[in-house]
Amino acid sequence: MEKLNRKSQGLEKKFPIKVVQFGEGNFLRAFVDYAFQRLNKEVDFNAGIAMVQPLKDGMVNMINDQDGLYTLFMNGIKKGEKIQDIELITNIVKAINPYTEFADYLALAKEEELQFIVSNTTEAGIEFIGTDTPDMQPPASFPAKLTVLLHERFKHFNGDASKAVTIIPCELIDYNSETLKKIILQYCDLWKLEDAFKTWVSDACTYHSTLVDRIVPGYPR
């Protein structure tokens, strides 16, 4: 059976990257990526997603093997009737492993239309690791990786507040965005980053806590 690819589906035109997504698991692909696809279809949001593998052992290769395409099956009940909707998700522009493609990862900071950072790196993902440094390629923790990316964006756009981003973590911990913001600011202090960047991260970027709930089983192997 031929793998999915954009040429065979007539999808060679790609969206501009408006979302950087840390995590490639079922939940983000079946919920967040689907939600952005609905926005693209219904209000012409025109948003592409760059998927970042947060751990050294991940599955971005599988995503890339299908040109970022995958099929979403949704089962449920609507108006008392059982339904199954099948939809091809088409908004993943690229999937990056920062452990082997760090330069490509860092280049995401320079995307003109980037607006959102979304994450689901497991409930253990939002952690402070004191041995992380800004010159690691990449740092170990997700918040340190994000701090490096945000600092690169701050420098590239000369602290322009309009290039700040909306950060929406989906990890299953209480006050997930407040915790993530606190750790980012810890790295600012640990790495002695400039005060202007700390202000940009704290005041220009926005953080939104979430409580996510969606059943996403895997596919039948």
C-alpha positions as a printed Julia matrix, in Angstrom:
221×3 Matrix{Float64}:
   0.0    0.0    0.0
   1.36   3.42  -0.95
   2.04   5.79   1.94
   0.2    9.06   2.14
   1.98  11.88   0.39
   1.04  15.42  -0.56
   1.53  15.02  -4.28
  -0.91  12.12  -4.57
  -3.45  14.07  -2.5
  -3.04  17.31  -4.46
  -1.77  19.13  -1.37
   1.6   20.47  -2.5
   0.8   24.01  -1.36
   1.67  24.33   2.35
   0.36  26.7    5.0
   2.59  29.33   6.66
   3.77  28.22  10.1
   1.6   29.86  12.74
   1.9   27.11  15.36
   4.9   25.37  16.91
   3.79  22.2   18.64
   5.94  20.34  21.16
   4.76  16.74  21.05
   3.68  14.33  18.35
   1.37  12.05  20.31
  -2.22  11.01  19.68
  -3.86  13.71  21.79
  -2.33  16.69  20.01
  -2.85  15.14  16.58
  -6.47  14.17  17.23
  -7.51  17.29  19.12
  -5.31  20.39  18.74
  -4.23  19.76  15.15
  -7.82  18.9   14.25
  -9.02  22.13  15.89
  -6.59  24.21  13.83
  -7.71  22.34  10.72
 -11.31  23.3   11.48
 -10.19  26.94  11.8
  -8.46  26.69   8.43
 -11.56  25.28   6.79
 -14.23  27.36   8.47
 -12.64  30.8    8.94
  -9.66  30.58   6.55
  -7.16  30.82   9.41
  -4.41  29.62   7.05
  -2.29  28.07   9.81
   0.43  25.51   9.37
   1.95  23.57  12.26
   5.61  22.78  12.88
   5.77  19.69  15.08
   8.76  19.36  17.42
   9.79  16.04  18.96
  10.41  16.83  22.66
  12.3   13.61  23.51
  15.26  11.98  21.82
  13.23   8.87  21.04
  10.09  10.0   19.25
   8.08   9.5   16.11
   8.59  12.51  13.85
  10.17  10.19  11.28
   6.82   8.42  10.94
   5.1   11.77  10.43
   7.66  12.89   7.86
   7.39   9.59   6.0
   3.8   10.59   5.16
   4.56  14.26   4.35
   2.94  15.28   7.64
  -0.39  13.69   6.65
  -2.45  11.28   8.72
  -6.05  10.1    8.88
  -8.23  10.87  11.9
 -11.15   8.56  12.73
 -13.75  10.05  15.11
 -16.42   7.83  16.62
 -19.26   9.1   18.77
 -22.93   9.94  19.06
 -24.54  12.96  17.44
 -28.23  13.71  17.9
 -28.73  10.19  19.21
 -27.12   8.53  16.21
 -23.77   6.78  16.1
 -21.33   8.48  13.77
 -17.88   7.9   12.36
 -16.15  10.84  10.74
 -12.95  10.24   8.78
 -10.75  13.21   8.01
  -7.31  13.65   6.48
  -5.31  16.09   8.62
  -3.26  18.28   6.31
  -1.83  21.18   8.34
   1.47  19.68   9.57
   4.04  21.59   7.53
   7.12  19.98   9.02
   8.15  17.68  11.86
  11.52  18.32  13.45
  13.75  16.27  15.74
  15.82  18.94  17.55
  18.35  16.3   18.63
  19.41  15.76  15.03
  18.12  18.96  13.34
  18.86  21.67  15.88
  19.45  24.38  13.29
  16.03  23.64  11.75
  14.5   23.8   15.21
  16.09  27.16  15.98
  14.99  28.52  12.6
  11.36  28.2   13.73
  11.97  31.26  15.9
  12.29  33.35  12.74
   8.91  32.41  11.28
   7.16  35.71  10.53
   3.62  34.45  11.16
   4.24  32.33  14.27
   1.52  33.02  16.85
   1.05  29.95  19.04
   3.17  27.53  21.05
   1.25  24.38  22.02
   2.65  21.5   24.04
   1.87  18.12  25.48
   5.13  16.65  26.74
   3.54  14.37  29.41
   2.83  15.5   32.96
   6.57  15.14  33.7
   7.53  17.4   30.81
   7.23  20.76  32.53
  10.27  20.53  34.78
  13.32  22.57  35.69
  16.67  20.86  35.09
  19.44  22.96  36.59
  22.15  21.43  34.42
  20.54  22.7   31.2
  22.55  25.43  29.5
  21.63  27.78  26.62
  24.38  26.42  24.37
  23.18  22.8   24.51
  21.79  21.54  21.19
  19.2   21.03  22.55
  18.78  21.38  26.32
  17.16  18.4   28.03
  13.97  19.86  29.45
  11.03  21.14  27.41
  10.94  24.54  29.22
  14.66  25.02  28.49
  14.15  24.16  24.82
  11.31  26.66  24.7
  13.37  29.37  26.44
  16.11  28.96  23.82
  13.53  29.25  21.03
  11.87  32.31  22.56
  15.23  34.01  23.11
  16.17  33.41  19.48
  12.86  34.96  18.38
  13.35  37.93  20.71
  16.82  38.58  19.25
  15.79  38.07  15.62
  12.89  40.53  15.83
  14.71  42.99  18.13
  12.26  42.56  20.99
   9.22  43.47  18.88
   6.19  42.92  21.13
   4.05  42.08  18.1
   6.22  38.97  17.53
   5.49  37.59  21.0
   3.52  34.35  21.13
   0.54  32.79  22.84
   1.63  29.75  24.87
  -0.91  26.98  25.51
   0.45  23.96  27.41
  -1.76  20.86  27.57
   0.23  18.84  30.1
  -1.97  17.34  32.81
  -0.74  19.28  35.83
  -2.44  21.98  37.88
  -1.8   25.53  36.63
   0.24  24.24  33.72
   0.89  27.61  32.09
   1.78  29.34  35.35
   4.25  26.56  36.1
   5.77  26.73  32.62
   6.13  30.53  32.8
   7.79  30.3   36.22
  10.36  27.8   34.92
  11.1   29.88  31.8
  11.84  32.84  34.08
  14.05  30.58  36.21
  16.11  29.84  33.11
  16.29  33.57  32.36
  17.88  34.07  35.78
  20.09  30.97  35.65
  21.44  31.86  32.2
  21.68  35.59  33.02
  19.6   36.55  29.99
  18.94  40.25  29.44
  16.23  42.02  31.42
  14.52  43.16  28.21
  14.03  39.54  27.18
  12.7   38.65  30.61
  10.15  41.46  30.3
   9.21  40.35  26.76
   8.7   36.76  27.92
   6.74  37.8   30.98
   4.61  40.64  29.61
   4.43  40.43  25.8
   3.94  36.66  25.57
   0.69  35.32  27.0
   0.14  32.07  28.86
  -3.11  30.11  29.12
  -3.69  27.18  31.46
  -5.77  24.29  30.18
  -7.59  21.25  31.45
  -7.82  18.84  28.57
 -10.14  15.87  28.3
 -10.46  13.83  25.12
 -10.3   10.09  24.7
  -7.81   9.28  21.96
  -7.05   5.58  21.6
  -4.37   4.4   19.21
  -4.99   2.82  15.84
  -5.65  -0.93  15.49
  -2.32  -2.48  14.55
